Amino acid sequence: MSDSSRDTAEGAGWGTAERGAYQRLMPSKVEKLSWLDPKTLWAARNGMVATWFGDPTGRTRSRWVAQRAAAGAPADKVIRRDDPDRFSFMVIGDPGEGDDPQYAVVPGFLKIGQDTRFAVVASDVIYPVGSADDYGTKFFRPYQDYRAPIYAIPGNHDWYEDLGAFMRVFCDDAPPLAPEPAPRPLTKAGLRSLLWHRPRPHDGQHLAAARELRASQAQQAVQPGPYWAVDCGPVRIIGIDTGLLGTIDAEQGAWLREVSQGPRPKILITGSPLYVDGEHHPCAIEGGGTVDDIVRDPDHHYVAAIGGDIHNYQRYPVQVDGRTLQYVVSGGGGAFMHATHTIPHISLADVTEKDFRCYPLRGDSLAFYSRLYGRRLRLRRFFTLTEAEATAVIAERLGIPPTRTPGGPAPVTLRTRLVASLLGAGGRTSRLRLPVRKIYTQLFSPSSATYSPPFFKCFLRLDVTPEAIRLRCYAATGNRAQEIDPPVEDEVTIPLT
C-alpha cells in the first residue's frame, strides 16, 4: 500500500512528482470553470433568489415526485436489488466540474471500484447549474468505464435549473414539468419568477449522444425520483434531496420517517452533511423535526450519515445512546477544494481531535492555499508556506501534535503565524467565530483556478458484510503515484450486529 498524506509529504502529493495520466481521459477542449467569473455567479443565482424571495424547491419537488408516480415509479420509492450479503459500493461527492480536478479522480475511482456493484453520487452532479448539455463531459464521459449502475441525489447546483436535467438522466428520461400559472406581479413569488434562472430553450440536444458513453445494460439505473432508498444485501441506503437551501419538505420528511422504520441497518446519503466544519447541522424538516432526529432514533438503526456539498473529507464518530454513528463529509469528488485548515479545534458531541479525521490534513490545506494566494497576489515570498511550516503552525494553533514530522517540526515564525491568520486558520479556542470564519472560507475559496497537482480529491469505498461495513476514504492527488496505487486516507469498521 502506498504512503498516505499522514505518512509522508510525497504521499500527500507534494514534491517533484510525475503528473497522472488522467488528462488522456479529458476532451480536447475543456471549459475552465471559475467561480470568480460574474457570468457563472449570475447563472447560479437561484440559491440567493430563493433566500430573498422564498424557496419553491419543495413544491417543484412534489410535482416531480407526482409525475414519476404517475409514470409507474414505486410508491415507496425503494429500489430493490439482488446484491449478495457481501458486496461493495462506491460514493463520490460533488464531482461535476468537468476539468482537471474531476478527471484526476477517475483513474483511482475506476481501479478501486472495478469490482463494486454500484456507485452513488452524493450532491452536485453537474456544475455550475446542472444543465443537460453539461452531462456529456461532466458525467457520461468521465465514468464511461465504470461498469456498474450509478445512482445520485441532487445538490443545490443541480436545482439551479429546477432539476430538469437531473430527472432526465437519472429518472428514465422524465419529461419536463408543465409550467405553473404565472404569479402575481409585485409579490415575492412574482419577483422570484422575474429573477429566476431557467434552462436555455434548446438545452439537452446533445444528451442522447452523451448517453451512448454509458449505454451497456450493466450500467443502467433508474431512480423513482430525486430521493429514494436502495435495499442491497443486508443494508438499506437512503438518499435524500435537500434542495437549494439544505432543508427537506414535509412530504419527503414523512417518507423518510416511513422508510427508516425497521431493524435493517441503514446508511443516509444527503446533499447537506449533518456534522461539518466542527458544527452540527441537523437539517430541518418542514413542519417540525430534523433529519438527524430520525438518524439518531435507535428504532431506525442508522449506522452512518454521509453528506456531500463541502468539497473535502471529514469524519465525526458521534456517541448516541451507547452506540457510535459515523457522520461523514465526502464532497471531494472533483470540484474545487474547500479548506480544512479553517476547521477549529474539534470538541463537540463527545468527538475530540483524537477522534476526528479530515482530508486534506489541515497543514496541507494551509500550504495549498498559501501557494495559491501567493501566486494570485504576487506575494509568493511572503505568502507561500512549505508543507512543513504549515503543519507546524496548525499544530501550534490547535494545540495538537503535528500529524507528520519527518526530520522534526519546522520553526514557527511571526510570518507563518501571520499568513495562517490571514488565511483563516482555525484555533484551539475557535478564534474565528462562526460568521467571521464563514467569511474567510468564502473569501479564500480557490474556485477552480488550480490545474496542477496536488488536488486533494477523494472518494469512498464501502465493503458490506452481514457483520460490518468497512468504510475507506481514498485520495486522488492528480499525481501518477496515487493513480497507480490510491492511498487510504482514513478507514473505519462500522459494526452492524
C-alpha positions as CSV (number, residue, x, y, z in Angstrom):
1,M,0.0,0.0,0.0
2,S,1.4,3.4,-0.9
3,D,2.1,6.2,1.6
4,S,-0.8,8.5,2.5
5,S,-0.6,12.1,3.5
6,R,-0.5,11.0,7.1
7,D,2.8,9.2,6.3
8,T,4.8,11.5,4.1
9,A,4.7,14.7,2.2
10,E,5.2,12.7,-1.0
11,G,2.1,10.7,-0.1
12,A,0.2,13.9,0.0
13,G,1.3,14.8,-3.5
14,W,4.0,17.4,-2.6
15,G,7.4,17.4,-4.2
16,T,8.5,16.7,-7.8
17,A,6.1,14.1,-8.9
18,E,5.0,12.7,-12.3
19,R,1.6,14.0,-13.3
20,G,-1.0,11.3,-13.7
21,A,-2.4,10.1,-17.0
22,Y,-5.9,11.4,-16.3
23,Q,-5.6,14.1,-18.9
24,R,-5.8,11.5,-21.6
25,L,-9.4,10.9,-20.5
26,M,-10.4,14.5,-20.9
27,P,-11.9,16.1,-24.0
28,S,-9.6,18.0,-26.2
29,K,-11.2,21.3,-25.2
30,V,-12.1,21.8,-21.6
31,E,-14.0,24.8,-20.3
32,K,-12.2,26.3,-17.3
33,L,-15.0,26.9,-14.8
34,S,-14.3,29.8,-12.5
35,W,-16.5,30.9,-9.6
36,L,-14.9,34.3,-9.8
37,D,-16.5,34.9,-13.3
38,P,-19.5,37.2,-13.0
39,K,-21.3,35.2,-15.7
40,T,-21.0,32.0,-13.6
41,L,-22.2,33.7,-10.5
42,W,-25.2,35.2,-12.3
43,A,-26.2,31.9,-13.8
44,A,-26.0,30.3,-10.3
45,R,-28.2,33.0,-8.7
46,N,-31.2,30.8,-7.8
47,G,-29.9,30.0,-4.3
48,M,-29.7,33.6,-3.4
49,V,-33.0,34.4,-5.1
50,A,-34.7,31.6,-3.1
51,T,-33.2,33.1,0.1
52,W,-34.6,36.5,-0.6
53,F,-38.0,35.7,-2.1
54,G,-38.9,32.2,-0.8
55,D,-37.8,28.7,-1.8
56,P,-40.0,27.0,-4.3
57,T,-38.0,23.7,-4.2
58,G,-40.5,21.7,-2.1
59,R,-43.4,22.5,-4.4
60,T,-41.4,21.7,-7.5
61,R,-40.0,18.5,-6.0
62,S,-43.6,17.4,-5.1
63,R,-44.6,17.9,-8.8
64,W,-41.6,15.8,-10.0
65,V,-42.5,13.0,-7.5
66,A,-46.1,13.0,-8.6
67,Q,-45.1,12.8,-12.2
68,R,-42.8,9.8,-11.5
69,A,-45.6,8.1,-9.5
70,A,-48.0,8.6,-12.5
71,A,-45.3,7.0,-14.7
72,G,-45.3,3.9,-12.6
73,A,-42.4,4.5,-10.1
74,P,-42.9,2.5,-6.9
75,A,-44.9,4.4,-4.3
76,D,-42.4,3.7,-1.5
77,K,-39.5,4.8,-3.7
78,V,-37.5,1.8,-2.8
79,I,-35.1,0.2,-5.4
80,R,-34.8,-3.5,-4.6
81,R,-31.6,-5.0,-5.8
82,D,-30.3,-8.6,-5.7
83,D,-26.9,-8.0,-4.2
84,P,-25.4,-10.7,-2.1
85,D,-24.8,-10.4,1.7
86,R,-21.2,-9.4,0.9
87,F,-20.7,-6.7,-1.6
88,S,-19.1,-3.3,-2.2
89,F,-20.2,0.1,-3.5
90,M,-18.6,3.5,-4.1
91,V,-19.6,7.0,-3.0
92,I,-18.3,10.1,-4.7
93,G,-19.5,13.6,-3.9
94,D,-19.7,16.9,-5.8
95,P,-17.8,15.7,-8.9
96,G,-19.1,17.6,-11.9
97,E,-16.8,20.5,-12.9
98,G,-15.5,18.7,-16.0
99,D,-12.0,19.9,-15.6
100,D,-8.7,18.6,-14.2
101,P,-9.8,18.2,-10.5
102,Q,-12.7,16.0,-11.6
103,Y,-10.8,13.9,-14.1
104,A,-7.9,13.4,-11.7
105,V,-10.2,11.3,-9.5
106,V,-11.3,9.0,-12.3
107,P,-8.3,6.6,-12.6
108,G,-8.2,5.8,-8.9
109,F,-12.0,5.6,-8.8
110,L,-12.1,3.1,-11.6
111,K,-9.3,1.0,-10.1
112,I,-10.7,0.8,-6.6
113,G,-14.3,0.4,-7.9
114,Q,-13.7,-2.2,-10.5
115,D,-15.4,-5.0,-8.5
116,T,-18.1,-2.9,-6.9
117,R,-21.8,-3.4,-7.5
118,F,-22.9,0.3,-7.9
119,A,-21.9,3.8,-7.1
120,V,-23.7,6.8,-5.5
121,V,-23.1,10.5,-6.4
122,A,-23.7,12.5,-3.2
123,S,-24.7,16.0,-4.3
124,D,-23.9,18.4,-7.2
125,V,-23.6,16.0,-10.1
126,I,-23.1,18.9,-12.5
127,Y,-21.7,22.4,-12.1
128,P,-22.4,25.3,-12.4
129,V,-26.2,25.0,-12.9
130,G,-27.0,21.3,-13.7
131,S,-27.5,21.9,-17.4
132,A,-28.4,18.8,-19.5
133,D,-25.7,19.5,-22.2
134,D,-23.1,19.5,-19.5
135,Y,-23.7,15.8,-18.7
136,G,-21.6,14.6,-21.6
137,T,-18.3,15.9,-20.4
138,K,-19.1,16.0,-16.7
139,F,-20.8,12.7,-16.1
140,F,-21.1,10.3,-19.0
141,R,-17.5,10.7,-20.3
142,P,-15.6,10.5,-17.0
143,Y,-17.5,7.5,-15.8
144,Q,-17.9,5.7,-19.1
145,D,-15.6,2.9,-18.0
146,Y,-17.4,2.3,-14.6
147,R,-19.2,-0.9,-15.5
148,A,-22.0,-0.7,-12.9
149,P,-25.0,1.5,-12.2
150,I,-24.7,5.0,-10.7
151,Y,-27.4,6.4,-8.5
152,A,-27.4,10.1,-7.4
153,I,-29.0,12.6,-5.2
154,P,-29.2,16.2,-6.4
155,G,-27.2,19.0,-4.8
156,N,-28.1,22.7,-4.8
157,H,-26.4,23.2,-8.2
158,D,-28.5,20.5,-9.8
159,W,-31.5,22.5,-8.6
160,Y,-30.4,25.8,-10.3
161,E,-32.4,24.8,-13.4
162,D,-35.3,23.2,-11.4
163,L,-33.8,19.7,-11.6
164,G,-34.9,19.1,-15.1
165,A,-31.7,17.7,-16.4
166,F,-31.1,15.5,-13.3
167,M,-34.6,14.0,-13.7
168,R,-34.0,13.2,-17.4
169,V,-30.7,11.5,-16.7
170,F,-31.5,9.5,-13.6
171,C,-35.3,9.1,-13.7
172,D,-36.0,7.4,-17.0
173,D,-35.8,10.5,-19.2
174,A,-38.6,12.2,-17.3
175,P,-40.4,14.8,-19.4
176,P,-40.4,18.5,-18.5
177,L,-42.9,19.7,-15.9
178,A,-45.9,21.6,-17.1
179,P,-45.5,25.3,-16.4
180,E,-47.2,26.7,-13.4
181,P,-49.6,29.7,-13.6
182,A,-47.7,33.0,-13.6
183,P,-47.6,34.5,-10.1
184,R,-49.0,37.9,-9.4
185,P,-46.5,40.8,-10.1
186,L,-45.1,42.8,-7.2
187,T,-45.3,39.9,-4.9
188,K,-42.4,37.8,-3.6
189,A,-43.3,35.0,-5.9
190,G,-43.6,37.4,-8.8
191,L,-40.2,39.0,-8.1
192,R,-38.7,35.5,-7.7
193,S,-40.1,34.4,-11.1
194,L,-38.7,37.5,-12.7
195,L,-35.2,36.8,-11.4
196,W,-35.2,33.0,-11.7
197,H,-32.6,31.3,-13.9
198,R,-34.2,28.8,-16.3
199,P,-32.7,26.3,-18.8
200,R,-31.8,27.5,-22.3
201,P,-34.5,26.8,-24.8
202,H,-32.6,24.0,-26.6
203,D,-30.7,22.6,-23.6
204,G,-30.3,18.8,-23.9
205,Q,-30.0,18.4,-27.6
206,H,-26.7,16.5,-27.1
207,L,-27.9,14.4,-24.3
208,A,-28.9,11.4,-26.4
209,A,-25.4,11.2,-27.9
210,A,-23.8,11.5,-24.5
211,R,-25.8,8.6,-23.1
212,E,-24.1,6.3,-25.6
213,L,-21.0,6.5,-23.4
214,R,-22.7,4.6,-20.7
215,A,-25.1,2.5,-22.8
216,S,-24.4,-1.0,-21.6
217,Q,-27.2,-2.8,-19.7
218,A,-24.9,-3.3,-16.7
219,Q,-24.6,0.4,-16.3
220,Q,-28.3,1.3,-16.3
221,A,-30.1,2.6,-13.2
222,V,-33.5,4.1,-13.0
223,Q,-34.5,6.0,-9.9
224,P,-38.0,6.6,-8.6
225,G,-37.3,10.3,-8.1
226,P,-34.8,12.7,-6.6
227,Y,-34.9,10.9,-3.3
228,W,-35.0,7.1,-2.9
229,A,-34.0,4.1,-0.9
230,V,-31.9,1.1,-2.1
231,D,-32.3,-2.3,-0.4
232,C,-28.9,-4.1,-1.1
233,G,-27.7,-7.1,0.7
234,P,-28.1,-6.7,4.4
235,V,-28.4,-2.9,4.4
236,R,-30.7,-0.1,3.2
237,I,-29.2,3.0,1.7
238,I,-31.4,6.1,1.9
239,G,-30.8,9.1,-0.3
240,I,-32.5,12.4,0.5
241,D,-32.8,15.6,-1.6
242,T,-32.0,18.7,0.4
243,G,-32.8,21.1,-2.5
244,L,-31.4,24.6,-2.8
245,L,-31.2,25.6,0.8
246,G,-30.3,22.4,2.7
247,T,-33.8,21.5,4.1
248,I,-36.4,19.0,3.1
249,D,-40.2,19.4,2.6
250,A,-42.9,17.8,4.8
251,E,-43.8,15.2,2.1
252,Q,-40.2,14.0,1.9
253,G,-39.9,14.1,5.7
254,A,-42.9,11.8,6.1
255,W,-41.5,9.4,3.5
256,L,-38.1,9.5,5.3
257,R,-39.7,8.6,8.6
258,E,-41.5,5.7,6.9
259,V,-38.6,4.1,5.1
260,S,-36.4,4.5,8.2
261,Q,-38.6,2.1,10.1
262,G,-37.5,-1.5,10.8
263,P,-34.4,-3.3,12.0
264,R,-32.4,-3.3,8.8
265,P,-29.1,-1.3,9.2
266,K,-29.3,2.0,7.3
267,I,-26.9,4.5,5.7
268,L,-28.1,8.0,4.9
269,I,-26.8,9.8,1.9
270,T,-27.5,13.5,1.9
271,G,-26.6,16.7,0.0
272,S,-26.2,18.6,3.3
273,P,-23.9,17.0,5.8
274,L,-25.2,16.8,9.4
275,Y,-21.8,17.4,11.0
276,V,-19.3,19.6,9.2
277,D,-16.5,22.0,10.0
278,G,-16.8,21.4,13.7
279,E,-20.6,22.2,13.7
280,H,-23.8,20.3,14.0
281,H,-26.4,21.0,11.2
282,P,-29.3,18.6,11.9
283,C,-31.2,19.6,8.7
284,A,-34.7,21.0,9.3
285,I,-37.8,19.2,8.1
286,E,-40.7,21.5,7.0
287,G,-43.4,21.2,9.7
288,G,-41.1,20.2,12.5
289,G,-38.3,17.9,13.5
290,T,-35.0,17.3,11.8
291,V,-33.3,14.7,9.7
292,D,-30.8,14.0,12.5
293,D,-33.7,13.2,14.9
294,I,-34.6,10.4,12.5
295,V,-31.0,9.2,12.2
296,R,-30.5,9.2,15.9
297,D,-33.7,7.3,16.7
298,P,-32.4,3.9,17.9
299,D,-35.5,2.2,16.4
300,H,-34.3,3.2,12.9
301,H,-30.9,1.5,13.2
302,Y,-28.8,4.0,11.2
303,V,-25.1,3.4,11.4
304,A,-23.8,6.3,9.2
305,A,-24.8,9.5,7.5
306,I,-22.7,10.6,4.5
307,G,-23.1,14.1,3.1
308,G,-21.7,16.0,0.1
309,D,-21.7,19.7,-0.6
310,I,-18.5,20.5,1.2
311,H,-15.5,19.7,-1.0
312,N,-13.3,17.7,1.3
313,Y,-13.5,14.7,3.6
314,Q,-14.4,14.8,7.3
315,R,-15.5,12.1,9.8
316,Y,-17.1,12.5,13.2
317,P,-17.7,9.3,15.3
318,V,-20.6,10.5,17.5
319,Q,-21.8,8.6,20.5
320,V,-25.6,8.3,20.6
321,D,-27.3,6.2,23.3
322,G,-24.4,3.9,23.7
323,R,-23.7,3.4,20.0
324,T,-21.4,5.1,17.5
325,L,-22.8,6.8,14.5
326,Q,-20.3,7.8,11.8
327,Y,-21.1,11.2,10.4
328,V,-19.1,11.7,7.2
329,V,-18.5,14.5,4.8
330,S,-17.5,13.3,1.4
331,G,-17.6,16.0,-1.2
332,G,-14.1,15.8,-2.7
333,G,-15.1,14.1,-5.9
334,G,-13.9,16.7,-8.4
335,A,-14.9,20.3,-7.6
336,F,-12.5,22.9,-6.1
337,M,-11.2,22.2,-2.6
338,H,-12.9,23.6,0.4
339,A,-10.3,24.4,3.1
340,T,-9.9,22.2,6.1
341,H,-7.4,24.5,7.9
342,T,-10.3,26.8,8.8
343,I,-11.9,23.9,10.9
344,P,-11.4,24.8,14.6
345,H,-10.2,22.5,17.4
346,I,-12.8,19.8,17.5
347,S,-14.8,19.3,20.7
348,L,-18.4,18.6,20.1
349,A,-20.9,15.8,20.8
350,D,-18.1,14.0,22.6
351,V,-15.9,14.0,19.5
352,T,-12.4,15.2,20.1
353,E,-9.4,16.0,18.0
354,K,-8.2,12.4,18.7
355,D,-11.4,11.0,17.1
356,F,-11.8,13.5,14.2
357,R,-10.4,12.8,10.8
358,C,-10.2,15.1,7.7
359,Y,-8.6,15.1,4.3
360,P,-6.7,17.1,3.3
361,L,-4.9,17.4,6.6
362,R,-5.2,21.0,7.9
363,G,-1.5,21.7,7.3
364,D,-1.7,20.5,3.7
365,S,-4.8,22.7,3.2
366,L,-3.0,25.7,4.6
367,A,0.1,25.1,2.4
368,F,-2.2,24.7,-0.7
369,Y,-4.0,28.0,0.0
370,S,-0.8,29.8,0.8
371,R,0.7,28.8,-2.6
372,L,-2.5,29.7,-4.4
373,Y,-2.8,33.2,-2.9
374,G,1.0,33.8,-3.1
375,R,0.5,33.4,-6.9
376,R,-2.7,35.4,-7.1
377,L,-1.5,38.3,-5.0
378,R,2.0,38.2,-6.5
379,L,3.4,37.8,-3.0
380,R,4.9,34.4,-3.2
381,R,7.9,35.0,-1.0
382,F,5.7,36.3,1.8
383,F,2.6,34.1,1.5
384,T,3.9,30.7,0.4
385,L,4.4,28.2,3.3
386,T,6.1,24.9,2.9
387,E,4.0,21.9,3.9
388,A,6.3,21.6,7.0
389,E,5.8,25.2,8.0
390,A,2.0,24.9,7.5
391,T,1.9,21.7,9.5
392,A,3.9,23.3,12.4
393,V,1.7,26.4,12.7
394,I,-1.5,24.4,12.5
395,A,-0.2,22.2,15.4
396,E,0.6,25.3,17.4
397,R,-2.8,27.0,16.8
398,L,-4.8,23.9,17.6
399,G,-2.6,22.6,20.4
400,I,-2.2,19.2,18.8
401,P,0.9,17.1,17.8
402,P,1.9,17.5,14.1
403,T,0.5,14.8,12.0
404,R,3.8,14.1,10.3
405,T,7.2,15.5,11.3
406,P,9.9,14.0,9.1
407,G,13.2,15.5,10.2
408,G,11.5,17.2,13.2
409,P,9.0,20.1,13.2
410,A,9.7,23.3,11.3
411,P,10.1,26.5,13.3
412,V,7.0,28.7,13.7
413,T,7.8,32.3,12.9
414,L,5.9,35.5,13.0
415,R,5.5,35.3,9.2
416,T,3.9,31.8,9.3
417,R,1.6,32.9,12.1
418,L,0.5,36.0,10.2
419,V,-0.1,34.0,7.0
420,A,-2.1,31.4,8.9
421,S,-4.2,34.2,10.4
422,L,-4.8,35.9,7.1
423,L,-5.9,32.6,5.5
424,G,-8.4,31.9,8.3
425,A,-6.6,29.0,10.1
426,G,-8.7,27.7,13.0
427,G,-7.6,27.8,16.5
428,R,-7.9,25.8,19.8
429,T,-10.4,28.3,21.2
430,S,-12.1,29.0,17.8
431,R,-10.6,32.5,17.5
432,L,-12.6,32.9,14.3
433,R,-16.2,33.0,15.5
434,L,-18.7,31.3,13.1
435,P,-19.7,34.3,10.9
436,V,-16.1,35.5,10.5
437,R,-14.9,32.0,9.8
438,K,-17.5,31.6,7.1
439,I,-16.4,34.9,5.5
440,Y,-12.8,33.7,5.5
441,T,-13.8,30.4,4.0
442,Q,-15.8,32.1,1.2
443,L,-13.3,34.8,0.6
444,F,-10.4,32.4,0.2
445,S,-12.2,29.7,-1.7
446,P,-9.9,28.9,-4.5
447,S,-12.6,28.4,-7.1
448,S,-11.2,26.2,-9.9
449,A,-8.1,28.2,-10.6
450,T,-5.7,25.3,-9.8
451,Y,-5.0,23.0,-12.6
452,S,-1.8,21.3,-11.3
453,P,-1.4,18.7,-8.6
454,P,-1.9,18.1,-5.7
455,F,-5.7,18.5,-5.9
456,F,-6.5,16.7,-2.6
457,K,-9.6,15.0,-4.1
458,C,-11.2,11.8,-2.6
459,F,-13.8,9.1,-2.9
460,L,-15.2,6.3,-0.7
461,R,-15.4,2.6,-1.0
462,L,-17.7,0.7,1.4
463,D,-17.4,-3.1,1.8
464,V,-20.6,-4.6,3.3
465,T,-20.9,-7.9,5.1
466,P,-23.7,-9.1,7.5
467,E,-21.5,-8.2,10.4
468,A,-19.9,-4.9,9.5
469,I,-19.2,-2.2,6.9
470,R,-15.7,-1.2,6.1
471,L,-15.5,2.4,5.0
472,R,-12.3,3.7,3.4
473,C,-11.5,7.2,2.0
474,Y,-9.1,7.1,-0.9
475,A,-7.1,10.1,-2.1
476,A,-6.6,11.4,-5.6
477,T,-3.9,14.0,-6.0
478,G,-3.5,14.1,-9.7
479,N,0.0,12.6,-9.5
480,R,0.9,9.3,-11.2
481,A,1.9,7.5,-7.9
482,Q,-1.5,8.0,-6.4
483,E,-3.3,7.0,-9.6
484,I,-1.4,3.7,-9.7
485,D,-1.9,2.9,-6.0
486,P,-4.6,5.2,-4.5
487,P,-3.6,5.7,-0.8
488,V,-6.1,5.2,2.0
489,E,-6.5,8.4,4.0
490,D,-9.0,7.1,6.5
491,E,-10.6,3.8,7.4
492,V,-13.2,2.7,9.9
493,T,-15.1,-0.5,10.5
494,I,-18.8,0.0,11.4
495,P,-20.4,-3.0,13.2
496,L,-23.9,-4.0,12.1
497,T,-24.7,-6.5,14.8
